[in-house]
Amino acid sequence: MDHRLSVLVQVDLGGAYVRLAVTGCLTEANQHVLYPLVRRARTLIPPVTVSVDLTAADHVEAIAVDLLRWAVDHDGTMGGAGAGAVELVVPDDLPGHRSALPPVVRRLEAWSR
């Protein structure tokens, strides 16, 4: 399975928000690469709230969300007055991994029936 993670960082230059829009797959194995981005975003415009938006992700593992929350909650270096809050925006039902077949193949299989 291809478990690529893509992150778009949206920064409101007025200081209202920093949003990390995550697409692709967030898994136990790759969640550790997301936290340094969260940490960096917290320092861009202190004390802005950083929103990690997982609603557009193709696949999200519950353990990955738990590990990311733990990392945010237990980061001793960000406890100072300049650190902003972090909110995780998670879909109600975590999406599972979709079929490994590309969309064209799935459409052809459905058409041949």
N, CA, C and O atoms as a GROMACS GRO file, in nm:
protein
  452
    1MET      N    1   0.083  -0.119   0.000
    1MET     CA    2   0.000   0.000   0.000
    1MET      C    3   0.088   0.125   0.000
    1MET      O    4   0.193   0.129   0.064
    2ASP      N    5   0.042   0.223  -0.071
    2ASP     CA    6   0.110   0.352  -0.079
    2ASP      C    7   0.053   0.442   0.030
    2ASP      O    8  -0.064   0.479   0.024
    3HIS      N    9   0.135   0.476   0.129
    3HIS     CA   10   0.089   0.557   0.242
    3HIS      C   11   0.159   0.693   0.240
    3HIS      O   12   0.230   0.728   0.334
    4ARG      N   13   0.138   0.767   0.134
    4ARG     CA   14   0.198   0.900   0.125
    4ARG      C   15   0.113   1.001   0.201
    4ARG      O   16  -0.009   0.988   0.211
    5LEU      N   17   0.181   1.099   0.253
    5LEU     CA   18   0.118   1.204   0.329
    5LEU      C   19   0.152   1.336   0.263
    5LEU      O   20   0.267   1.362   0.228
    6SER      N   21   0.052   1.421   0.245
    6SER     CA   22   0.072   1.552   0.186
    6SER      C   23   0.011   1.656   0.278
    6SER      O   24  -0.098   1.637   0.330
    7VAL      N   25   0.083   1.766   0.297
    7VAL     CA   26   0.036   1.870   0.388
    7VAL      C   27   0.046   2.006   0.320
    7VAL      O   28   0.152   2.044   0.269
    8LEU      N   29  -0.065   2.077   0.319
    8LEU     CA   30  -0.069   2.214   0.268
    8LEU      C   31  -0.079   2.306   0.389
    8LEU      O   32  -0.169   2.291   0.472
    9VAL      N   33   0.013   2.399   0.400
    9VAL     CA   34   0.012   2.493   0.512
    9VAL      C   35  -0.050   2.624   0.465
    9VAL      O   36  -0.002   2.688   0.372
   10GLN      N   37  -0.159   2.662   0.531
   10GLN     CA   38  -0.228   2.787   0.501
   10GLN      C   39  -0.207   2.881   0.619
   10GLN      O   40  -0.244   2.850   0.733
   11VAL      N   41  -0.149   2.996   0.590
   11VAL     CA   42  -0.119   3.093   0.695
   11VAL      C   43  -0.195   3.221   0.667
   11VAL      O   44  -0.181   3.281   0.560
   12ASP      N   45  -0.275   3.264   0.763
   12ASP     CA   46  -0.343   3.392   0.754
   12ASP      C   47  -0.244   3.497   0.802
   12ASP      O   48  -0.204   3.499   0.918
   13LEU      N   49  -0.204   3.584   0.710
   13LEU     CA   50  -0.102   3.684   0.745
   13LEU      C   51  -0.152   3.786   0.846
   13LEU      O   52  -0.072   3.860   0.904
   14GLY      N   53  -0.283   3.790   0.866
   14GLY     CA   54  -0.339   3.877   0.969
   14GLY      C   55  -0.325   3.817   1.109
   14GLY      O   56  -0.358   3.882   1.208
   15GLY      N   57  -0.277   3.695   1.115
   15GLY     CA   58  -0.255   3.632   1.244
   15GLY      C   59  -0.374   3.560   1.301
   15GLY      O   60  -0.373   3.522   1.419
   16ALA      N   61  -0.478   3.538   1.220
   16ALA     CA   62  -0.598   3.474   1.272
   16ALA      C   63  -0.583   3.322   1.282
   16ALA      O   64  -0.638   3.261   1.374
   17TYR      N   65  -0.510   3.260   1.189
   17TYR     CA   66  -0.499   3.114   1.195
   17TYR      C   67  -0.381   3.062   1.113
   17TYR      O   68  -0.328   3.130   1.025
   18VAL      N   69  -0.341   2.941   1.146
   18VAL     CA   70  -0.251   2.859   1.066
   18VAL      C   71  -0.320   2.725   1.053
   18VAL      O   72  -0.357   2.664   1.154
   19ARG      N   73  -0.340   2.680   0.929
   19ARG     CA   74  -0.411   2.554   0.905
   19ARG      C   75  -0.321   2.460   0.829
   19ARG      O   76  -0.261   2.497   0.728
   20LEU      N   77  -0.312   2.336   0.878
   20LEU     CA   78  -0.240   2.231   0.808
   20LEU      C   79  -0.345   2.138   0.749
   20LEU      O   80  -0.409   2.062   0.821
   21ALA      N   81  -0.362   2.143   0.617
   21ALA     CA   82  -0.459   2.058   0.548
   21ALA      C   83  -0.388   1.931   0.504
   21ALA      O   84  -0.299   1.934   0.418
   22VAL      N   85  -0.427   1.819   0.564
   22VAL     CA   86  -0.360   1.691   0.541
   22VAL      C   87  -0.440   1.608   0.442
   22VAL      O   88  -0.560   1.590   0.458
   23THR      N   89  -0.371   1.557   0.340
   23THR     CA   90  -0.431   1.463   0.246
   23THR      C   91  -0.341   1.340   0.238
   23THR      O   92  -0.228   1.340   0.287
   24GLY      N   93  -0.394   1.237   0.174
   24GLY     CA   94  -0.318   1.113   0.165
   24GLY      C   95  -0.352   1.022   0.282
   24GLY      O   96  -0.467   1.013   0.322
   25CYS      N   97  -0.250   0.955   0.336
   25CYS     CA   98  -0.271   0.857   0.442
   25CYS      C   99  -0.194   0.895   0.567
   25CYS      O  100  -0.073   0.916   0.561
   26LEU      N  101  -0.263   0.903   0.680
   26LEU     CA  102  -0.198   0.924   0.809
   26LEU      C  103  -0.201   0.792   0.883
   26LEU      O  104  -0.308   0.744   0.922
   27THR      N  105  -0.084   0.734   0.902
   27THR     CA  106  -0.074   0.602   0.965
   27THR      C  107   0.017   0.609   1.087
   27THR      O  108   0.084   0.709   1.112
   28GLU      N  109   0.018   0.500   1.161
   28GLU     CA  110   0.107   0.489   1.276
   28GLU      C  111   0.252   0.505   1.233
   28GLU      O  112   0.333   0.564   1.304
   29ALA      N  113   0.284   0.453   1.116
   29ALA     CA  114   0.422   0.455   1.067
   29ALA      C  115   0.468   0.592   1.019
   29ALA      O  116   0.587   0.621   1.024
   30ASN      N  117   0.376   0.678   0.972
   30ASN     CA  118   0.421   0.806   0.919
   30ASN      C  119   0.375   0.928   0.998
   30ASN      O  120   0.410   1.040   0.961
   31GLN      N  121   0.299   0.911   1.104
   31GLN     CA  122   0.247   1.026   1.178
   31GLN      C  123   0.359   1.111   1.239
   31GLN      O  124   0.341   1.231   1.262
   32HIS      N  125   0.474   1.050   1.264
   32HIS     CA  126   0.584   1.123   1.327
   32HIS      C  127   0.639   1.236   1.238
   32HIS      O  128   0.703   1.328   1.289
   33VAL      N  129   0.615   1.230   1.107
   33VAL     CA  130   0.663   1.337   1.019
   33VAL      C  131   0.571   1.459   1.022
   33VAL      O  132   0.610   1.567   0.978
   34LEU      N  133   0.451   1.443   1.073
   34LEU     CA  134   0.357   1.554   1.079
   34LEU      C  135   0.384   1.646   1.198
   34LEU      O  136   0.364   1.767   1.188
   35TYR      N  137   0.428   1.590   1.309
   35TYR     CA  138   0.444   1.673   1.428
   35TYR      C  139   0.546   1.786   1.413
   35TYR      O  140   0.520   1.896   1.463
   36PRO      N  141   0.662   1.766   1.348
   36PRO     CA  142   0.753   1.880   1.330
   36PRO      C  143   0.688   1.997   1.254
   36PRO      O  144   0.722   2.113   1.277
   37LEU      N  145   0.596   1.966   1.163
   37LEU     CA  146   0.525   2.072   1.092
   37LEU      C  147   0.430   2.146   1.186
   37LEU      O  148   0.418   2.268   1.180
   38VAL      N  149   0.364   2.071   1.273
   38VAL     CA  150   0.276   2.132   1.373
   38VAL      C  151   0.358   2.222   1.465
   38VAL      O  152   0.319   2.335   1.496
   39ARG      N  153   0.470   2.171   1.508
   39ARG     CA  154   0.557   2.246   1.599
   39ARG      C  155   0.604   2.376   1.534
   39ARG      O  156   0.603   2.482   1.596
   40ARG      N  157   0.645   2.366   1.410
   40ARG     CA  158   0.691   2.485   1.337
   40ARG      C  159   0.577   2.586   1.316
   40ARG      O  160   0.596   2.706   1.330
   41ALA      N  161   0.458   2.535   1.284
   41ALA     CA  162   0.343   2.622   1.263
   41ALA      C  163   0.306   2.698   1.390
   41ALA      O  164   0.261   2.813   1.384
   42ARG      N  165   0.326   2.636   1.505
   42ARG     CA  166   0.293   2.702   1.632
   42ARG      C  167   0.380   2.824   1.658
   42ARG      O  168   0.341   2.914   1.732
   43THR      N  169   0.497   2.827   1.595
   43THR     CA  170   0.589   2.938   1.620
   43THR      C  171   0.582   3.047   1.513
   43THR      O  172   0.648   3.150   1.527
   44LEU      N  173   0.505   3.026   1.408
   44LEU     CA  174   0.499   3.124   1.299
   44LEU      C  175   0.441   3.258   1.343
   44LEU      O  176   0.501   3.363   1.321
   45ILE      N  177   0.325   3.253   1.405
   45ILE     CA  178   0.256   3.375   1.448
   45ILE      C  179   0.206   3.351   1.591
   45ILE      O  180   0.086   3.331   1.611
   46PRO      N  181   0.294   3.353   1.690
   46PRO     CA  182   0.249   3.324   1.827
   46PRO      C  183   0.150   3.429   1.875
   46PRO      O  184   0.165   3.546   1.839
   47PRO      N  185   0.054   3.395   1.951
   47PRO     CA  186   0.011   3.263   1.996
   47PRO      C  187  -0.110   3.211   1.918
   47PRO      O  188  -0.210   3.173   1.978
   48VAL      N  189  -0.102   3.208   1.787
   48VAL     CA  190  -0.212   3.166   1.702
   48VAL      C  191  -0.245   3.017   1.724
   48VAL      O  192  -0.157   2.937   1.756
   49THR      N  193  -0.371   2.982   1.705
   49THR     CA  194  -0.413   2.843   1.712
   49THR      C  195  -0.382   2.775   1.580
   49THR      O  196  -0.411   2.829   1.473
   50VAL      N  197  -0.324   2.658   1.587
   50VAL     CA  198  -0.292   2.579   1.469
   50VAL      C  199  -0.398   2.472   1.454
   50VAL      O  200  -0.425   2.396   1.547
   51SER      N  201  -0.456   2.465   1.337
   51SER     CA  202  -0.558   2.365   1.307
   51SER      C  203  -0.499   2.259   1.215
   51SER      O  204  -0.450   2.291   1.107
   52VAL      N  205  -0.503   2.133   1.258
   52VAL     CA  206  -0.458   2.021   1.176
   52VAL      C  207  -0.584   1.955   1.123
   52VAL      O  208  -0.654   1.885   1.196
   53ASP      N  209  -0.613   1.978   0.996
   53ASP     CA  210  -0.737   1.933   0.934
   53ASP      C  211  -0.716   1.800   0.862
   53ASP      O  212  -0.649   1.795   0.759
   54LEU      N  213  -0.774   1.693   0.917
   54LEU     CA  214  -0.762   1.559   0.861
   54LEU      C  215  -0.886   1.517   0.783
   54LEU      O  216  -0.896   1.402   0.742
   55THR      N  217  -0.980   1.610   0.762
   55THR     CA  218  -1.106   1.573   0.699
   55THR      C  219  -1.093   1.537   0.552
   55THR      O  220  -1.180   1.469   0.498
   56ALA      N  221  -0.987   1.580   0.485
   56ALA     CA  222  -0.968   1.548   0.343
   56ALA      C  223  -0.874   1.430   0.321
   56ALA      O  224  -0.844   1.395   0.207
   57ALA      N  225  -0.826   1.369   0.429
   57ALA     CA  226  -0.734   1.256   0.416
   57ALA      C  227  -0.806   1.134   0.362
   57ALA      O  228  -0.923   1.111   0.393
   58ASP      N  229  -0.735   1.056   0.281
   58ASP     CA  230  -0.792   0.933   0.224
   58ASP      C  231  -0.801   0.821   0.326
   58ASP      O  232  -0.891   0.738   0.320
   59HIS      N  233  -0.706   0.819   0.419
   59HIS     CA  234  -0.695   0.709   0.515
   59HIS      C  235  -0.636   0.766   0.644
   59HIS      O  236  -0.531   0.829   0.642
   60VAL      N  237  -0.705   0.744   0.755
   60VAL     CA  238  -0.657   0.791   0.885
   60VAL      C  239  -0.670   0.676   0.985
   60VAL      O  240  -0.779   0.622   1.005
   61GLU      N  241  -0.558   0.640   1.046
   61GLU     CA  242  -0.560   0.536   1.150
   61GLU      C  243  -0.580   0.602   1.286
   61GLU      O  244  -0.518   0.704   1.316
   62ALA      N  245  -0.666   0.543   1.367
   62ALA     CA  246  -0.696   0.598   1.500
   62ALA      C  247  -0.570   0.609   1.585
   62ALA      O  248  -0.553   0.707   1.657
   63ILE      N  249  -0.483   0.510   1.578
   63ILE     CA  250  -0.360   0.512   1.658
   63ILE      C  251  -0.271   0.629   1.615
   63ILE      O  252  -0.201   0.686   1.699
   64ALA      N  253  -0.273   0.665   1.487
   64ALA     CA  254  -0.193   0.778   1.439
   64ALA      C  255  -0.244   0.909   1.500
   64ALA      O  256  -0.165   0.995   1.539
   65VAL      N  257  -0.376   0.924   1.507
   65VAL     CA  258  -0.435   1.044   1.568
   65VAL      C  259  -0.399   1.049   1.716
   65VAL      O  260  -0.364   1.155   1.768
   66ASP      N  261  -0.408   0.936   1.784
   66ASP     CA  262  -0.374   0.931   1.926
   66ASP      C  263  -0.227   0.967   1.950
   66ASP      O  264  -0.195   1.041   2.043
   67LEU      N  265  -0.138   0.914   1.867
   67LEU     CA  266   0.005   0.943   1.882
   67LEU      C  267   0.034   1.091   1.854
   67LEU      O  268   0.116   1.151   1.922
   68LEU      N  269  -0.033   1.148   1.755
   68LEU     CA  270  -0.015   1.290   1.725
   68LEU      C  271  -0.066   1.377   1.840
   68LEU      O  272  -0.001   1.474   1.878
   69ARG      N  273  -0.182   1.342   1.894
   69ARG     CA  274  -0.235   1.416   2.011
   69ARG      C  275  -0.140   1.408   2.129
   69ARG      O  276  -0.114   1.507   2.197
   70TRP      N  277  -0.087   1.289   2.152
   70TRP     CA  278   0.006   1.270   2.263
   70TRP      C  279   0.130   1.358   2.244
   70TRP      O  280   0.175   1.422   2.338
   71ALA      N  281   0.184   1.360   2.123
   71ALA     CA  282   0.302   1.441   2.095
   71ALA      C  283   0.275   1.589   2.120
   71ALA      O  284   0.359   1.659   2.177
   72VAL      N  285   0.159   1.636   2.077
   72VAL     CA  286   0.123   1.777   2.099
   72VAL      C  287   0.108   1.806   2.248
   72VAL      O  288   0.158   1.907   2.298
   73ASP      N  289   0.039   1.718   2.319
   73ASP     CA  290   0.013   1.739   2.461
   73ASP      C  291   0.137   1.730   2.548
   73ASP      O  292   0.142   1.790   2.655
   74HIS      N  293   0.237   1.654   2.504
   74HIS     CA  294   0.354   1.629   2.588
   74HIS      C  295   0.482   1.695   2.537
   74HIS      O  296   0.592   1.653   2.574
   75ASP      N  297   0.470   1.795   2.455
   75ASP     CA  298   0.588   1.867   2.407
   75ASP      C  299   0.627   1.972   2.509
   75ASP      O  300   0.564   2.077   2.518
   76GLY      N  301   0.729   1.943   2.585
   76GLY     CA  302   0.775   2.034   2.690
   76GLY      C  303   0.834   2.162   2.637
   76GLY      O  304   0.837   2.262   2.709
   77THR      N  305   0.882   2.164   2.513
   77THR     CA  306   0.944   2.285   2.460
   77THR      C  307   0.842   2.388   2.416
   77THR      O  308   0.877   2.505   2.398
   78MET      N  309   0.715   2.348   2.398
   78MET     CA  310   0.613   2.442   2.351
   78MET      C  311   0.522   2.491   2.463
   78MET      O  312   0.418   2.550   2.436
   79GLY      N  313   0.560   2.469   2.584
   79GLY     CA  314   0.475   2.509   2.696
   79GLY      C  315   0.487   2.654   2.736
   79GLY      O  316   0.419   2.699   2.828
   80GLY      N  317   0.572   2.729   2.668
   80GLY     CA  318   0.594   2.869   2.703
   80GLY      C  319   0.477   2.958   2.665
   80GLY      O  320   0.378   2.913   2.607
   81ALA      N  321   0.490   3.084   2.698
   81ALA     CA  322   0.382   3.181   2.675
   81ALA      C  323   0.356   3.206   2.527
   81ALA      O  324   0.246   3.245   2.491
   82GLY      N  325   0.457   3.184   2.439
   82GLY     CA  326   0.439   3.213   2.298
   82GLY      C  327   0.374   3.104   2.217
   82GLY      O  328   0.341   3.125   2.101
   83ALA      N  329   0.356   2.986   2.276
   83ALA     CA  330   0.303   2.872   2.201
   83ALA      C  331   0.152   2.879   2.189
   83ALA      O  332   0.081   2.899   2.288
   84GLY      N  333   0.103   2.861   2.067
   84GLY     CA  334  -0.041   2.861   2.045
   84GLY      C  335  -0.099   2.722   2.066
   84GLY      O  336  -0.027   2.623   2.076
   85ALA      N  337  -0.230   2.718   2.072
   85ALA     CA  338  -0.300   2.590   2.089
   85ALA      C  339  -0.302   2.514   1.957
   85ALA      O  340  -0.284   2.573   1.850
   86VAL      N  341  -0.324   2.384   1.966
   86VAL     CA  342  -0.336   2.299   1.847
   86VAL      C  343  -0.470   2.227   1.855
   86VAL      O  344  -0.503   2.165   1.956
   87GLU      N  345  -0.547   2.236   1.745
   87GLU     CA  346  -0.671   2.162   1.739
   87GLU      C  347  -0.662   2.062   1.624
   87GLU      O  348  -0.616   2.095   1.515
   88LEU      N  349  -0.706   1.940   1.650
   88LEU     CA  350  -0.710   1.837   1.547
   88LEU      C  351  -0.853   1.825   1.498
   88LEU      O  352  -0.944   1.796   1.576
   89VAL      N  353  -0.873   1.847   1.369
   89VAL     CA  354  -1.005   1.836   1.308
   89VAL      C  355  -1.009   1.699   1.240
   89VAL      O  356  -0.947   1.678   1.136
   90VAL      N  357  -1.084   1.608   1.302
   90VAL     CA  358  -1.088   1.469   1.258
   90VAL      C  359  -1.230   1.436   1.212
   90VAL      O  360  -1.326   1.475   1.277
   91PRO      N  361  -1.244   1.363   1.100
   91PRO     CA  362  -1.378   1.323   1.057
   91PRO      C  363  -1.444   1.232   1.160
   91PRO      O  364  -1.376   1.162   1.234
   92ASP      N  365  -1.579   1.233   1.164
   92ASP     CA  366  -1.651   1.149   1.259
   92ASP      C  367  -1.615   1.002   1.243
   92ASP      O  368  -1.589   0.933   1.342
   93ASP      N  369  -1.613   0.955   1.120
   93ASP     CA  370  -1.572   0.818   1.091
   93ASP      C  371  -1.439   0.823   1.020
   93ASP      O  372  -1.428   0.879   0.911
   94LEU      N  373  -1.336   0.766   1.083
   94LEU     CA  374  -1.204   0.769   1.021
   94LEU      C  375  -1.206   0.687   0.892
   94LEU      O  376  -1.247   0.571   0.893
   95PRO      N  377  -1.161   0.747   0.782
   95PRO     CA  378  -1.164   0.674   0.656
   95PRO      C  379  -1.062   0.562   0.653
   95PRO      O  380  -0.947   0.580   0.694
   96GLY      N  381  -1.104   0.445   0.604
   96GLY     CA  382  -1.013   0.332   0.587
   96GLY      C  383  -0.946   0.343   0.452
   96GLY      O  384  -0.981   0.428   0.371
   97HIS      N  385  -0.851   0.256   0.430
   97HIS     CA  386  -0.780   0.260   0.303
   97HIS      C  387  -0.872   0.215   0.191
   97HIS      O  388  -0.939   0.112   0.202
   98ARG      N  389  -0.876   0.292   0.084
   98ARG     CA  390  -0.959   0.258  -0.029
   98ARG      C  391  -0.898   0.144  -0.107
   98ARG      O  392  -0.785   0.102  -0.080
   99SER      N  393  -0.970   0.094  -0.204
   99SER     CA  394  -0.924  -0.016  -0.287
   99SER      C  395  -0.788   0.016  -0.347
   99SER      O  396  -0.761   0.130  -0.383
  100ALA      N  397  -0.704  -0.087  -0.357
  100ALA     CA  398  -0.571  -0.069  -0.414
  100ALA      C  399  -0.578  -0.053  -0.566
  100ALA      O  400  -0.480  -0.011  -0.628
  101LEU      N  401  -0.691  -0.085  -0.627
  101LEU     CA  402  -0.704  -0.071  -0.772
  101LEU      C  403  -0.724   0.076  -0.808
  101LEU      O  404  -0.798   0.147  -0.741
  102PRO      N  405  -0.659   0.121  -0.914
  102PRO     CA  406  -0.681   0.259  -0.956
  102PRO      C  407  -0.825   0.279  -1.004
  102PRO      O  408  -0.889   0.182  -1.044
  103PRO      N  409  -0.876   0.403  -1.002
  103PRO     CA  410  -1.015   0.430  -1.039
  103PRO      C  411  -1.053   0.378  -1.178
  103PRO      O  412  -1.165   0.332  -1.196
  104VAL      N  413  -0.963   0.385  -1.275
  104VAL     CA  414  -0.994   0.341  -1.411
  104VAL      C  415  -1.023   0.191  -1.412
  104VAL      O  416  -1.118   0.148  -1.478
  105VAL      N  417  -0.945   0.113  -1.342
  105VAL     CA  418  -0.965  -0.031  -1.337
  105VAL      C  419  -1.096  -0.064  -1.268
  105VAL      O  420  -1.169  -0.153  -1.312
  106ARG      N  421  -1.128   0.006  -1.161
  106ARG     CA  422  -1.253  -0.019  -1.092
  106ARG      C  423  -1.372   0.013  -1.181
  106ARG      O  424  -1.471  -0.060  -1.181
  107ARG      N  425  -1.362   0.122  -1.258
  107ARG     CA  426  -1.471   0.159  -1.348
  107ARG      C  427  -1.489   0.054  -1.458
  107ARG      O  428  -1.602   0.021  -1.493
  108LEU      N  429  -1.381   0.002  -1.511
  108LEU     CA  430  -1.389  -0.100  -1.615
  108LEU      C  431  -1.451  -0.228  -1.562
  108LEU      O  432  -1.531  -0.291  -1.631
  109GLU      N  433  -1.415  -0.266  -1.440
  109GLU     CA  434  -1.473  -0.386  -1.380
  109GLU      C  435  -1.622  -0.369  -1.361
  109GLU      O  436  -1.699  -0.462  -1.387
  110ALA      N  437  -1.665  -0.252  -1.316
  110ALA     CA  438  -1.807  -0.227  -1.295
  110ALA      C  439  -1.881  -0.225  -1.428
  110ALA      O  440  -1.996  -0.270  -1.434
  111TRP      N  441  -1.819  -0.175  -1.534
  111TRP     CA  442  -1.882  -0.166  -1.664
  111TRP      C  443  -1.901  -0.304  -1.728
  111TRP      O  444  -1.998  -0.325  -1.802
  112SER      N  445  -1.810  -0.396  -1.700
  112SER     CA  446  -1.816  -0.526  -1.766
  112SER      C  447  -1.921  -0.618  -1.705
  112SER      O  448  -1.946  -0.726  -1.760
  113ARG      N  449  -1.981  -0.581  -1.598
  113ARG     CA  450  -2.081  -0.667  -1.532
  113ARG      C  451  -2.214  -0.659  -1.598
  113ARG      O  452  -2.309  -0.725  -1.554
   0.00000   0.00000   0.00000
